[in-house]
Amino acid sequence: MNPDSILADKLLAAWKIPPLLQGRYFLRKAILLTAQDHTFTHCITKNLYPYIADLYVTKPAIVEKCIRTAVKAAWSDESSALHTVFDKRPKNRQLIQYASSIISDS
């Protein structure tokens, strides 16, 4: 595993995103992809979700919904580190951009 993958896993664990949710793995891939290529952050619904959907042989709408569900589950856990970073539940784009900037800066 490369250092970026390890850091992404640590972030997801700190945010208490349940590993049983498929959205966790989509979110992990989204974070790693945007950390490598920031152009994904400009067109998440047109570029990033379809790219991930192709990798996992699913539909972009499912990728987006699964990520949203994972973020919602993490936000509902009061002990999640997300509460120290965001005042209200972050949108998929906000969380992906935030996490990818952490990985890019490391």
Contacts in CASP RR format, 6 or more apart in sequence:
PFRMAT RR
TARGET T0000
AUTHOR 0000-0000-0000
METHOD contacts of the structure
MODEL  1
MNPDSILADKLLAAWKIPPLLQGRYFLRKAILLTAQDHTFTHCITKNLYP
YIADLYVTKPAIVEKCIRTAVKAAWSDESSALHTVFDKRPKNRQLIQYAS
SIISDS
3 106 0 8 1.000
4 32 0 8 1.000
4 35 0 8 1.000
4 36 0 8 1.000
4 103 0 8 1.000
4 106 0 8 1.000
5 28 0 8 1.000
5 32 0 8 1.000
7 102 0 8 1.000
7 103 0 8 1.000
7 106 0 8 1.000
8 28 0 8 1.000
8 31 0 8 1.000
8 32 0 8 1.000
8 35 0 8 1.000
8 99 0 8 1.000
8 103 0 8 1.000
9 28 0 8 1.000
11 31 0 8 1.000
11 99 0 8 1.000
11 102 0 8 1.000
12 24 0 8 1.000
12 27 0 8 1.000
12 28 0 8 1.000
14 80 0 8 1.000
14 81 0 8 1.000
15 74 0 8 1.000
15 80 0 8 1.000
15 81 0 8 1.000
15 82 0 8 1.000
16 74 0 8 1.000
16 77 0 8 1.000
16 79 0 8 1.000
16 80 0 8 1.000
16 81 0 8 1.000
16 82 0 8 1.000
17 23 0 8 1.000
17 24 0 8 1.000
17 27 0 8 1.000
17 70 0 8 1.000
17 71 0 8 1.000
17 73 0 8 1.000
17 74 0 8 1.000
18 24 0 8 1.000
18 70 0 8 1.000
18 73 0 8 1.000
18 74 0 8 1.000
21 66 0 8 1.000
21 69 0 8 1.000
21 70 0 8 1.000
21 73 0 8 1.000
22 66 0 8 1.000
22 70 0 8 1.000
23 63 0 8 1.000
23 66 0 8 1.000
23 67 0 8 1.000
23 69 0 8 1.000
23 70 0 8 1.000
24 70 0 8 1.000
25 56 0 8 1.000
26 52 0 8 1.000
26 56 0 8 1.000
26 63 0 8 1.000
26 66 0 8 1.000
26 67 0 8 1.000
26 70 0 8 1.000
27 67 0 8 1.000
27 70 0 8 1.000
27 71 0 8 1.000
27 92 0 8 1.000
27 95 0 8 1.000
27 96 0 8 1.000
29 52 0 8 1.000
29 55 0 8 1.000
30 40 0 8 1.000
30 44 0 8 1.000
30 48 0 8 1.000
30 52 0 8 1.000
30 67 0 8 1.000
30 92 0 8 1.000
30 96 0 8 1.000
31 96 0 8 1.000
31 99 0 8 1.000
31 100 0 8 1.000
31 103 0 8 1.000
32 100 0 8 1.000
32 103 0 8 1.000
33 40 0 8 1.000
33 48 0 8 1.000
33 51 0 8 1.000
33 52 0 8 1.000
34 40 0 8 1.000
34 41 0 8 1.000
34 48 0 8 1.000
34 96 0 8 1.000
34 97 0 8 1.000
34 100 0 8 1.000
35 99 0 8 1.000
35 100 0 8 1.000
35 101 0 8 1.000
35 103 0 8 1.000
35 104 0 8 1.000
38 100 0 8 1.000
38 104 0 8 1.000
39 47 0 8 1.000
40 47 0 8 1.000
40 48 0 8 1.000
40 51 0 8 1.000
41 48 0 8 1.000
41 93 0 8 1.000
41 96 0 8 1.000
41 97 0 8 1.000
41 100 0 8 1.000
44 92 0 8 1.000
44 93 0 8 1.000
44 96 0 8 1.000
45 60 0 8 1.000
45 64 0 8 1.000
48 96 0 8 1.000
49 60 0 8 1.000
49 61 0 8 1.000
49 63 0 8 1.000
49 64 0 8 1.000
50 60 0 8 1.000
52 60 0 8 1.000
52 63 0 8 1.000
53 59 0 8 1.000
53 60 0 8 1.000
53 62 0 8 1.000
53 63 0 8 1.000
56 63 0 8 1.000
64 92 0 8 1.000
67 92 0 8 1.000
67 96 0 8 1.000
68 92 0 8 1.000
71 82 0 8 1.000
71 89 0 8 1.000
71 90 0 8 1.000
71 92 0 8 1.000
71 95 0 8 1.000
72 89 0 8 1.000
74 80 0 8 1.000
74 82 0 8 1.000
75 82 0 8 1.000
75 83 0 8 1.000
75 89 0 8 1.000
75 90 0 8 1.000
82 89 0 8 1.000
82 90 0 8 1.000
82 95 0 8 1.000
85 98 0 8 1.000
86 94 0 8 1.000
90 98 0 8 1.000
END
